[in-house]
Amino acid sequence: MKIIRFAAFFMLFAVSGLHAQTWMPDNGNGTYTNPLFYDEFSDPDIIRVGDDFYMAGTTMHSFPGLPVLHSKDLVNWSLLGYCFDKLNMGDDFTLNNGKEAYGQGIWAPCIRYNNGTFYIFSNINNYGLQVFWSKDPRGPWQHKKIQAEIYDLSVLFDDDGKVYAVHKYDEVKMVELKPDFSGVVEGSEKVIIPKGNAMGEGHHIYKIKGKYYIISANYSPSGRMQCARADNPYGPYETVVISADETMGTERGAVVQNVGLGNKVPAPGFPFRISKPGPNELGAVPLHQGGVVDLPNGDWWGFSMMDVLSVGRTTFLSPVTWQEGWPYFGIPGNLGRSPRTWLKPAVGVKTTPTPTYQRNDDFSGPGLQKVWQWNHEPVNDKWRLDSKKGALRLYTMPAPDFLWAKNSLTQRVVGPQSYATAVLDAANLEQGDYAGLAVLNMPYASLGVLRRTEGYFLRFYNQLTDKTTELKLASPQISLRMSGDYEKDIAQFSYSTNGVAFTPVGDSVRLPYQLKTFQGSRYALFAYNTEGREGGYAAFDDFKVTEPFADRSHNIPAGKVITLTNLATNNLAWASPHGMLHTAWPGSKELNGPGCQFRVHDRGNGRVALEAVSGAGFVTVVGVGLTADVRLLKQESEGSLFQWQDMLHHQCMLLSLKTNRFVGLVPETRTPYAANFAGTRPDRKDGTVFSWKIVDASTE
């Protein structure tokens, strides 16, 4: 197995210290860019109550659990809180007696509102269906078990007072729940959609204008979204596909093949088998597992998730177009595909870019930042905040390795690239104590301080290679860092003795996705004793997450002169004298001429017009359908407007507002450009994605 050396990778973050922002989807110009969160938020469910929107999602074995988020515009979200701090359901949730709940716990919650009360329904694996309810979405929440073995359900409070729940995969079943949620109405369970009708799981049921709709996620063999429709809750239903193949240029990541749900926690030395799918294999990447929500003005929007490499499963927002009574994800003329960048929902109120989470924590407050979650239920008398010193104390308890360490404090890694830094004072560790910063994954990696009788040792361990690196420290005070490139599924650990200059340690760490934790990678602060006893404590301070790609304010080069290089052909777009947007071939005299240079005119709401510097005119779409020629015309018109799609890395797509399709070409044919492409492939090399470069930085 080839391990990428750290030098080049670590340099990616050498100049990133000035970036203090966190990812926000709101571009501040009337548009948003997916994903809503560039960290994991899986199995989203959204409802509207009046002018407010609420969201819940999966948290599995992490505590506190079942987050509730609030928004006024579906784009900017704030974390209100969680439904519970503990479940008190046994040893598997507390890492006691050799039991664990990795990848178990809360799955695919359904949030609903009825008669002044918020409800969240969710299966807890091996413990059955649960319901949480509260008058206030901030909590506190009450909780009870429903006597039913139902998972990935969706609930409908019907107009006649009956409460229905749909569930199962392929063969879709419906049951009626008792009004007091004690169980299922006897005899109410029926198959409402037989096998073989292309339905999946993770259902979302709605009643819209008198009809019943069920949206589900299907994997046959790639992720997509299905919709079923009927005149009454028990059917008969007809079904269609409402979203398919939408990866927004995201490839599948590396996957662990021999660690999954139900497997034992891999011990040190476990022979992980990791594979990297082909560049255009879809798998579970395309938009799936979601539903729809309406605005007060009658518009509809879709939400779903996508598997985004080692970040995990993230949440995406799509405009919805109703056609022939079906809620298709996408815009007219391009149904089933979704723009990466689009206009914000028309909610009638002004909203501004707002971060969902406060990720940094100096531990000087009365409580932890709400973004933190414990790996399994915490032992509450074995951690505390030292407000006088502004530090988090983690007291060590015995564990055979990091995956069994109690009171590991985690938060999700942030893509596409970011690094987390924590200051550790290990002076109060005792013999055999090991504490530091880790990446919670399987395989995991950890960097920290190990206390021995001879002193303090910096210890780095990579579970994939089962290699340990150690060096003696002169002081127990140290800064630890994990730098992650989550588009390449790699991370690099480093340390500093002065908090300024960081030294990489060990080889780079691979970050594959796996189904044992069933989560993306997580930063983790940990402390445990390696000798089977309780020991001292570690004091953590100044946890900070830095995101080099969070500041996207210059990702539309408005007023600049740029070149556009097609990623499929590696050739420049060219304003041909024949009046068409064509390709400048290698070695041609046009390569360095004004015909390959375009001034970007800002037309508001993230929309641009491109004018050839050669004087040939504006890039303009004429016609529709298969041709949808891209011409150069002297007069700017509606066909000259493009919604700029920010693909990061100085890459973009041009969404024509005449055809609602993308500008592109078929690489093999050497044909001119057209604006009739539905979207891009995962590898972005199908002729629709450009790399842009500024050649004249002067503004208009």
C-alpha positions in Angstrom: 0.0 0.0 0.0 1.4 3.3 -1.0 1.5 5.9 1.8 1.7 9.5 0.6 4.6 11.4 2.2 3.8 14.5 4.3 6.0 17.2 2.7 3.8 18.3 -0.2 0.6 17.7 1.6 1.6 19.7 4.7 2.6 22.7 2.5 -1.1 23.0 1.5 -1.7 24.5 4.9 1.4 26.5 5.4 -0.2 29.8 4.5 -3.7 29.2 5.7 -3.5 30.8 9.1 -5.2 34.0 8.1 -8.5 32.3 7.2 -10.8 32.5 10.2 -14.2 31.9 8.5 -16.1 28.7 8.5 -18.1 27.3 5.6 -21.3 29.1 4.9 -23.5 28.3 1.9 -24.9 31.8 1.6 -22.8 33.7 -0.9 -24.1 37.1 0.2 -25.2 38.0 -3.3 -28.7 36.4 -3.3 -27.4 32.9 -4.0 -26.2 29.9 -2.1 -23.7 27.1 -3.0 -24.1 23.5 -2.0 -23.5 21.8 0.3 -25.4 23.5 3.1 -22.8 22.2 5.6 -19.4 21.0 4.5 -19.4 18.6 7.4 -21.6 15.6 7.9 -25.3 16.0 8.5 -26.9 12.8 7.4 -30.5 11.7 6.8 -31.9 15.2 7.0 -35.6 15.8 7.5 -37.1 19.3 7.3 -40.5 20.8 8.1 -41.9 24.3 7.9 -44.0 25.8 10.8 -45.3 29.2 9.8 -42.3 31.2 8.6 -39.8 29.0 10.3 -38.0 25.8 9.1 -36.7 23.0 11.4 -34.3 20.2 10.6 -33.2 17.0 12.4 -30.6 14.4 11.4 -28.9 11.2 12.3 -26.3 11.1 15.2 -25.9 7.3 15.8 -23.5 6.7 18.8 -22.7 10.3 19.4 -23.9 12.2 22.4 -25.7 14.5 22.9 -28.0 13.2 20.1 -30.7 14.2 17.7 -29.9 17.8 16.8 -32.6 20.3 16.0 -31.7 23.2 13.7 -33.6 26.3 12.8 -33.7 28.5 9.7 -35.7 31.4 8.2 -34.5 30.7 4.6 -33.5 27.0 4.2 -29.9 28.2 3.6 -28.7 29.7 6.9 -29.2 27.3 9.8 -28.5 27.6 13.6 -28.2 24.7 16.0 -30.9 25.1 18.7 -29.8 22.0 20.7 -30.3 18.3 21.0 -33.1 16.1 22.1 -31.1 14.2 24.7 -27.8 14.1 26.6 -28.0 10.4 27.5 -30.2 7.4 26.7 -29.5 5.1 29.6 -30.0 2.1 27.5 -27.1 -0.2 28.5 -23.4 -1.0 28.2 -23.2 -0.7 24.5 -23.8 3.1 24.6 -21.2 3.5 27.4 -18.3 1.3 26.1 -18.7 -0.9 29.2 -18.0 -4.6 29.5 -16.6 -5.0 25.9 -19.8 -3.6 24.3 -20.1 -0.6 21.9 -22.7 1.1 19.7 -20.6 2.3 16.8 -22.9 3.0 13.9 -26.0 2.1 16.0 -28.2 4.4 18.0 -30.2 7.2 16.3 -30.9 6.6 12.6 -32.9 8.6 10.1 -35.2 10.7 12.3 -38.5 12.1 11.2 -39.4 15.6 12.5 -43.1 16.6 12.5 -45.3 19.3 14.0 -48.9 18.8 15.0 -51.3 20.8 17.2 -48.6 22.9 18.8 -46.2 20.1 19.5 -42.9 19.1 17.8 -42.3 15.4 17.4 -39.2 13.5 16.3 -39.5 9.8 15.6 -36.5 7.6 15.2 -35.5 3.9 15.5 -32.7 3.1 18.0 -31.1 0.0 16.6 -31.8 -3.0 18.9 -34.0 -0.9 21.1 -36.9 -0.2 18.8 -38.9 2.9 17.8 -38.7 6.0 19.9 -40.6 9.3 20.0 -39.4 12.6 21.4 -41.8 15.6 21.8 -41.7 19.2 23.0 -43.7 22.4 22.7 -40.5 24.3 22.2 -38.0 23.1 19.5 -35.2 24.2 21.9 -36.4 21.6 24.4 -36.6 20.2 26.9 -37.8 17.0 25.1 -39.8 14.2 26.6 -39.2 10.7 25.4 -40.9 7.3 25.2 -40.6 4.0 23.4 -43.2 3.0 20.9 -43.8 -0.7 20.8 -42.9 -1.3 17.2 -39.9 -2.5 15.3 -39.7 0.1 12.6 -36.7 1.8 11.1 -36.1 4.6 8.6 -39.7 5.6 9.0 -41.7 8.7 8.0 -44.8 9.9 9.8 -47.9 11.6 8.6 -50.5 13.3 10.8 -53.5 13.1 8.5 -56.4 15.5 8.4 -58.8 13.0 10.0 -56.6 12.6 13.1 -55.0 9.3 12.1 -51.2 9.0 12.3 -49.5 6.9 9.7 -45.9 5.6 9.4 -44.3 4.2 6.3 -41.1 2.1 6.4 -39.1 -0.8 4.8 -37.0 -1.1 1.7 -38.3 -2.0 -1.8 -41.5 -3.5 -0.3 -43.0 -0.4 1.3 -45.3 -0.9 4.3 -47.6 1.4 6.1 -48.9 1.2 9.7 -51.2 3.3 11.8 -49.8 4.5 15.1 -52.0 4.7 18.2 -52.8 8.2 19.2 -50.8 7.9 22.5 -47.8 6.5 20.6 -47.9 3.3 22.7 -47.7 1.1 19.6 -49.3 0.2 16.3 -53.0 -0.1 15.7 -53.6 -3.8 15.4 -54.2 -5.0 11.9 -53.2 -1.7 10.3 -49.9 -2.9 8.7 -50.2 -3.4 5.0 -47.9 -3.5 2.0 -48.8 -0.4 0.1 -46.1 -0.6 -2.7 -45.1 -4.2 -3.6 -41.5 -5.2 -4.4 -40.4 -4.4 -7.9 -41.7 -0.8 -8.1 -38.2 0.8 -7.8 -38.8 2.2 -4.3 -36.0 2.3 -1.8 -35.8 3.3 1.9 -35.5 6.4 4.1 -39.1 7.4 3.1 -40.6 10.9 3.5 -44.4 11.0 3.4 -46.5 14.0 2.7 -50.1 15.0 1.9 -50.1 17.7 -0.8 -53.4 19.0 -2.3 -55.2 15.9 -1.3 -52.8 13.4 -2.6 -50.3 11.2 -0.8 -46.6 11.4 -1.8 -43.8 9.2 -0.6 -40.2 10.1 -1.5 -37.5 7.5 -0.9 -33.8 6.8 -1.6 -32.9 4.0 -3.9 -29.6 2.2 -4.7 -30.1 0.2 -7.9 -27.1 0.3 -8.2 -26.5 4.0 -7.6 -28.2 6.5 -5.4 -31.2 8.3 -6.7 -34.6 9.6 -5.5 -38.0 8.0 -6.2 -41.4 9.3 -5.6 -44.7 7.5 -5.2 -48.2 9.0 -5.5 -51.7 7.9 -4.5 -55.2 9.2 -3.8 -55.4 7.5 -0.4 -52.8 6.5 2.2 -52.9 2.8 1.4 -52.7 3.2 -2.4 -52.5 2.1 -5.1 -49.3 4.1 -5.8 -47.6 5.0 -9.0 -43.9 5.8 -9.0 -41.3 7.9 -10.9 -37.7 9.0 -10.5 -37.4 12.6 -9.4 -33.6 13.0 -9.1 -30.8 10.9 -10.5 -27.0 11.0 -11.3 -26.5 14.4 -9.5 -23.0 14.3 -7.9 -22.1 18.0 -8.6 -18.7 16.7 -9.6 -18.0 14.6 -6.5 -16.2 11.3 -6.8 -16.6 8.3 -4.6 -14.0 8.1 -1.9 -11.9 5.2 -0.6 -13.9 2.6 1.2 -13.0 0.0 3.8 -14.3 -3.4 2.5 -13.9 -5.5 5.6 -15.2 -3.3 8.4 -18.9 -2.7 8.6 -22.1 -2.8 10.7 -22.1 -5.7 13.1 -18.3 -6.3 12.8 -16.1 -6.2 15.8 -14.1 -3.1 16.5 -10.8 -3.6 14.7 -7.9 -4.1 17.0 -4.3 -2.9 16.4 -2.8 -4.9 13.6 -6.1 -5.5 11.9 -5.5 -6.0 8.1 -7.7 -3.3 6.7 -8.8 -3.8 3.1 -9.3 -0.5 1.3 -10.4 0.1 -2.2 -10.8 3.2 -4.4 -13.7 3.0 -6.8 -13.3 4.2 -10.4 -13.5 8.0 -11.1 -17.0 7.9 -12.4 -18.6 5.1 -10.4 -21.7 6.7 -8.7 -22.5 4.4 -5.8 -24.3 6.2 -3.1 -22.8 9.6 -4.0 -25.7 11.1 -6.1 -28.4 13.1 -4.2 -30.5 10.7 -2.2 -32.4 10.3 1.1 -34.4 13.4 1.4 -37.8 15.1 0.8 -39.5 18.3 0.0 -40.8 21.4 1.9 -42.9 24.3 0.8 -42.4 28.1 1.3 -45.2 30.4 2.5 -45.4 31.8 -1.1 -46.1 28.3 -2.5 -42.6 27.5 -3.9 -41.2 24.1 -3.2 -37.7 23.0 -2.3 -36.0 19.7 -2.0 -33.4 18.5 0.5 -31.3 15.4 0.3 -27.8 14.1 1.2 -24.8 13.1 -0.7 -21.8 10.9 0.2 -18.8 13.3 0.1 -15.7 11.3 0.6 -14.2 11.2 4.1 -16.3 14.2 5.2 -19.2 11.8 5.3 -22.8 12.4 4.2 -23.7 16.0 3.8 -27.0 18.0 3.2 -27.9 19.6 -0.2 -30.7 22.0 -1.2 -32.4 21.8 -4.6 -35.2 23.9 -6.2 -38.2 21.8 -7.0 -40.2 22.0 -10.3 -43.7 20.5 -10.3 -44.6 18.9 -13.6 -47.5 16.6 -14.3 -48.1 16.5 -10.6 -44.6 15.3 -9.7 -42.1 17.2 -7.5 -38.9 17.0 -9.7 -35.7 18.2 -8.2 -34.2 20.7 -10.6 -35.3 23.7 -12.7 -37.5 23.7 -15.9 -35.7 22.2 -18.8 -33.3 20.2 -16.6 -35.4 18.1 -14.3 -33.8 15.5 -12.2 -30.5 17.4 -11.9 -29.8 20.2 -9.4 -27.6 23.3 -9.6 -24.7 23.6 -7.2 -25.2 27.4 -7.0 -28.7 28.9 -7.3 -30.9 31.7 -6.0 -31.9 31.6 -2.4 -35.5 30.6 -1.6 -37.9 33.5 -1.8 -39.0 33.7 1.8 -39.8 37.4 1.8 -37.4 38.3 4.5 -33.8 39.5 4.3 -31.3 37.0 5.7 -27.5 37.3 5.8 -24.7 34.7 5.8 -24.7 33.0 9.3 -22.5 30.2 10.5 -24.3 27.2 11.8 -21.7 26.2 14.4 -19.1 27.8 16.6 -16.3 25.2 16.1 -13.5 26.9 18.0 -13.5 26.5 21.8 -11.2 28.0 24.4 -13.1 26.1 27.1 -13.5 29.2 29.2 -17.3 29.3 29.0 -19.8 27.7 31.3 -20.3 24.8 28.9 -18.9 23.2 25.8 -19.7 24.7 22.3 -22.8 22.9 21.0 -20.9 21.5 18.0 -19.1 19.0 20.3 -20.4 15.4 20.8 -19.0 12.7 22.9 -18.0 9.3 21.4 -20.7 7.3 23.2 -22.3 8.4 26.5 -19.8 10.3 28.7 -18.8 9.5 32.3 -19.8 12.9 33.6 -17.6 12.9 36.7 -14.5 12.2 34.7 -14.4 15.5 32.8 -14.9 19.1 33.7 -14.3 22.7 32.5 -11.7 24.6 34.5 -13.1 28.1 34.0 -10.3 29.8 35.9 -7.6 28.4 33.6 -9.9 28.2 30.5 -9.2 24.5 30.0 -11.0 21.2 29.5 -9.9 18.4 31.8 -10.3 14.8 30.7 -9.5 12.3 33.4 -8.1 9.1 32.2 -9.8 5.7 32.5 -8.5 2.4 31.3 -8.8 1.4 27.6 -7.0 -1.1 25.4 -6.8 1.6 22.6 -8.4 4.8 21.4 -11.5 3.2 20.0 -12.4 2.0 23.5 -11.5 5.2 25.3 -14.3 6.8 27.2 -15.0 10.5 27.2 -13.4 11.2 23.8 -14.8 14.6 22.7 -15.5 14.9 19.0 -16.6 17.1 16.3 -17.0 16.5 12.6 -14.1 17.3 10.2 -14.8 20.2 7.8 -14.3 20.0 4.0 -13.0 20.4 1.6 -9.8 21.2 3.5 -9.2 22.2 7.1 -7.0 21.8 10.0 -7.6 21.5 13.7 -5.2 22.6 16.4 -5.4 22.0 20.2 -3.1 23.0 23.0 -2.3 20.2 25.5 -0.9 20.5 29.0 0.1 17.0 30.0 1.7 17.8 33.3 -0.9 16.0 35.3 -0.9 12.8 33.4 0.2 9.7 35.4 2.1 6.6 34.5 0.6 5.0 31.4 -1.7 7.9 30.6 -1.9 8.8 26.9 -3.8 12.0 25.8 -4.0 14.1 22.6 -5.7 14.7 19.3 -7.0 11.9 17.1 -9.0 11.3 14.0 -12.0 9.1 14.9 -12.3 6.6 12.0 -11.6 3.0 11.4 -8.7 3.0 10.9 -7.9 5.8 13.3 -4.7 7.7 14.0 -3.7 9.6 17.2 -1.0 12.0 18.2 -0.5 12.8 21.9 1.7 12.7 25.0 2.4 9.4 26.8 3.6 9.6 30.4 6.2 7.1 31.5 8.5 7.0 34.5 11.3 8.4 32.3 9.2 11.4 31.4 6.9 12.6 28.7 6.9 11.2 25.2 5.3 12.4 22.0 3.5 9.3 20.5 2.0 9.0 17.1 0.1 5.9 16.1 -1.5 4.9 12.7 -3.9 2.0 13.0 -3.8 1.3 9.2 0.0 0.6 9.2 0.1 -0.4 12.9 3.2 1.8 13.3 4.1 3.9 16.3 6.5 6.9 16.3 7.8 8.2 19.6 10.2 10.9 20.7 11.0 12.3 24.2 9.7 15.7 25.1 11.5 18.4 27.1 8.1 19.8 28.3 4.6 18.4 28.8 3.1 21.5 27.1 2.6 21.0 23.4 0.3 22.0 20.5 -1.1 19.3 18.3 -2.5 19.6 14.8 -4.4 17.5 12.3 -4.5 18.9 8.7 -7.0 17.2 6.4 -7.5 17.2 2.7 -10.9 15.6 2.6 -11.1 15.6 -1.2 -8.1 13.3 -1.3 -9.0 11.3 1.8 -5.7 12.1 3.6 -4.6 13.8 6.7 -1.3 14.8 8.3 -0.5 15.2 12.0 2.1 17.7 13.3 3.2 19.2 16.6 4.7 22.4 17.9 6.6 23.2 21.1 6.1 26.9 20.7 2.6 27.1 19.1 4.0 28.7 15.9 6.3 26.3 14.0 4.7 22.9 13.4 6.7 19.8 12.6 5.0 16.9 10.7 5.2 13.5 12.3 4.7 10.1 10.7 3.4 9.4 7.2 0.1 10.8 6.0 -3.0 9.1 7.2 -5.6 7.6 4.9 -9.2 8.5 5.6 -11.5 5.9 4.0 -15.2 5.7 4.7 -16.5 2.7 6.4 -19.8 1.4 7.7 -18.7 0.5 11.3 -19.0 4.0 12.6 -21.2 4.9 9.6 -19.9 8.5 9.9 -17.4 10.7 8.3 -14.1 11.3 10.0 -14.1 13.3 13.3 -11.6 15.3 15.2 -11.3 13.9 18.7 -9.7 15.0 22.0 -8.9 11.9 24.1 -7.3 10.8 27.3 -7.0 7.2 28.6 -4.7 5.0 30.5 -2.8 2.2 28.7 -2.1 0.1 31.8 -5.6 -0.8 32.9 -6.2 1.7 35.6 -7.4 5.2 36.3 -4.8 7.9 36.2 -4.4 11.7 36.1 -5.9 14.2 33.7 -5.1 16.1 30.5 -5.8 19.8 30.2 -6.8 21.0 26.7 -7.0 24.6 25.6 -7.6 26.7 22.5 -9.2 24.2 20.1 -9.3 25.9 16.7 -10.5 24.8 13.2 -9.1 26.7 10.3 -10.7 26.4 6.8 -8.7 27.7 3.9 -11.6 27.4 1.5 -14.2 29.1 3.6 -13.7 32.5 2.2 -15.3 32.2 -1.3 -15.8 36.0 -1.8 -13.5 36.1 -4.8 -14.6 32.9 -6.4 -16.5 34.8 -9.1 -13.8 36.9 -10.9 -16.2 39.8 -11.5 -14.7 42.6 -13.6 -11.6 40.5 -14.4 -10.3 39.2 -17.7 -10.0 35.4 -17.5 -9.2 32.4 -19.6 -11.4 29.3 -19.5 -9.7 25.9 -19.8 -11.9 22.9 -20.3 -10.9 20.1 -17.9 -11.8 17.4 -20.4 -9.6 18.7 -23.2 -7.2 20.9 -21.3 -7.7 23.4 -24.1 -8.8 27.0 -23.9 -12.3 28.2 -24.9 -12.0 30.4 -28.0 -14.3 33.1 -29.5 -14.0 31.8 -33.0 -14.2 34.4 -35.9 -16.9 32.1 -37.3 -19.1 33.5 -34.4 -19.1 30.4 -32.2 -17.5 29.5 -28.9 -15.0 26.9 -29.9 -11.6 25.4 -28.8 -8.2 26.8 -29.4 -6.1 23.9 -30.3 -2.5 23.3 -29.0 0.1 25.2 -31.0 -2.5 27.5 -32.7 -1.8 31.2 -32.9 -5.1 31.9 -31.0 -3.9 30.5 -27.7 -2.3 33.7 -26.5 -4.7 36.0 -28.3 -7.6 38.1 -27.2 -10.1 35.6 -28.6 -9.2 33.3 -25.7 -9.8 36.0 -23.1 -13.1 37.0 -21.6 -14.1 39.9 -19.4 -16.5 38.8 -16.6 -19.4 41.3 -16.2 -21.3 41.1 -12.9 -25.1 41.1 -13.5 -26.2 40.5 -9.9 -27.5 37.5 -8.0 -24.3 35.6 -8.9 -25.0 35.9 -12.6 -22.4 36.9 -15.2 -22.0 37.9 -18.8 -18.8 37.0 -20.6 -17.5 39.4 -23.3 -14.6 38.4 -25.6 -11.7 40.8 -25.3 -11.2 40.4 -29.1 -14.3 42.4 -29.7 -16.3 39.4 -31.1 -19.1 40.1 -28.6 -20.8 38.5 -25.7 -21.0 34.7 -25.2 -24.6 34.1 -26.0 -26.8 31.0 -26.1 -29.2 30.9 -29.1 -31.7 28.1 -29.8 -32.7 25.3 -27.6 -32.6 21.5 -27.5 -29.7 19.5 -28.9 -28.0 22.4 -30.6 -28.3 25.3 -28.1 -25.4 26.9 -29.9 -23.1 29.2 -27.9 -22.4 32.2 -30.2 -20.6 35.5 -30.0 -23.0 38.4 -30.5 -22.4 42.1 -30.3 -25.6 42.8 -28.4 -26.0 41.4 -24.9 -29.3 39.7 -24.4 -31.1 37.3 -22.1 -29.2 34.5 -23.7 -25.9 36.1 -22.5 -26.8 35.4 -18.8 -25.1 32.6 -16.9 -25.5 31.5 -13.3 -21.9 31.0 -12.2 -21.4 27.6 -10.6 -18.6 27.7 -8.0 -16.8 24.4 -8.1 -13.9 25.6 -5.9 -10.2 25.3 -6.9 -10.8 28.1 -9.5 -13.2 25.8 -11.3 -16.6 26.6 -12.5 -19.6 25.7 -14.7 -21.7 28.0 -16.7 -25.5 27.4 -16.3 -27.3 29.1 -19.2 -30.4 30.9 -18.0 -31.9 30.5 -21.4 -31.8 26.7 -21.5 -31.3 26.0 -17.7 -28.5 23.7 -18.9 -24.8 23.9 -18.8 -22.3 25.1 -21.4 -20.1 22.2 -22.6 -18.8 20.1 -25.4 -18.3 16.5 -26.2 -14.5 16.0 -25.9 -14.2 13.3 -28.5 -15.9 15.1 -31.3 -14.1 18.4 -31.5 -17.4 20.1 -31.9 -18.1 23.7 -30.8 -19.8 24.5 -27.4 -23.5 24.0 -26.7 -25.7 24.8 -23.7 -27.6 21.5 -23.5 -25.7 19.5 -20.9 -27.6 18.3 -17.8 -24.6 18.4 -15.5 -21.1 17.0 -14.9 -19.7 13.6 -14.1 -17.9 12.9 -10.8 -14.4 13.3 -12.5 -15.5 16.7 -14.0 -13.9 15.7 -17.3 -17.0 15.4 -19.5 -16.6 18.8 -21.1 -18.7 20.9 -18.8 -16.2 22.1 -16.2 -13.7 24.9 -16.7 -10.6 26.0 -14.8 -10.5 29.8 -14.8 -7.4 32.0 -14.6 -7.2 35.7 -14.3 -5.0 37.3 -17.0 -6.0 40.9 -16.3 -6.8 41.8 -12.7 -8.1 45.3 -13.5 -11.7 45.9 -12.6 -14.5 47.4 -14.6 
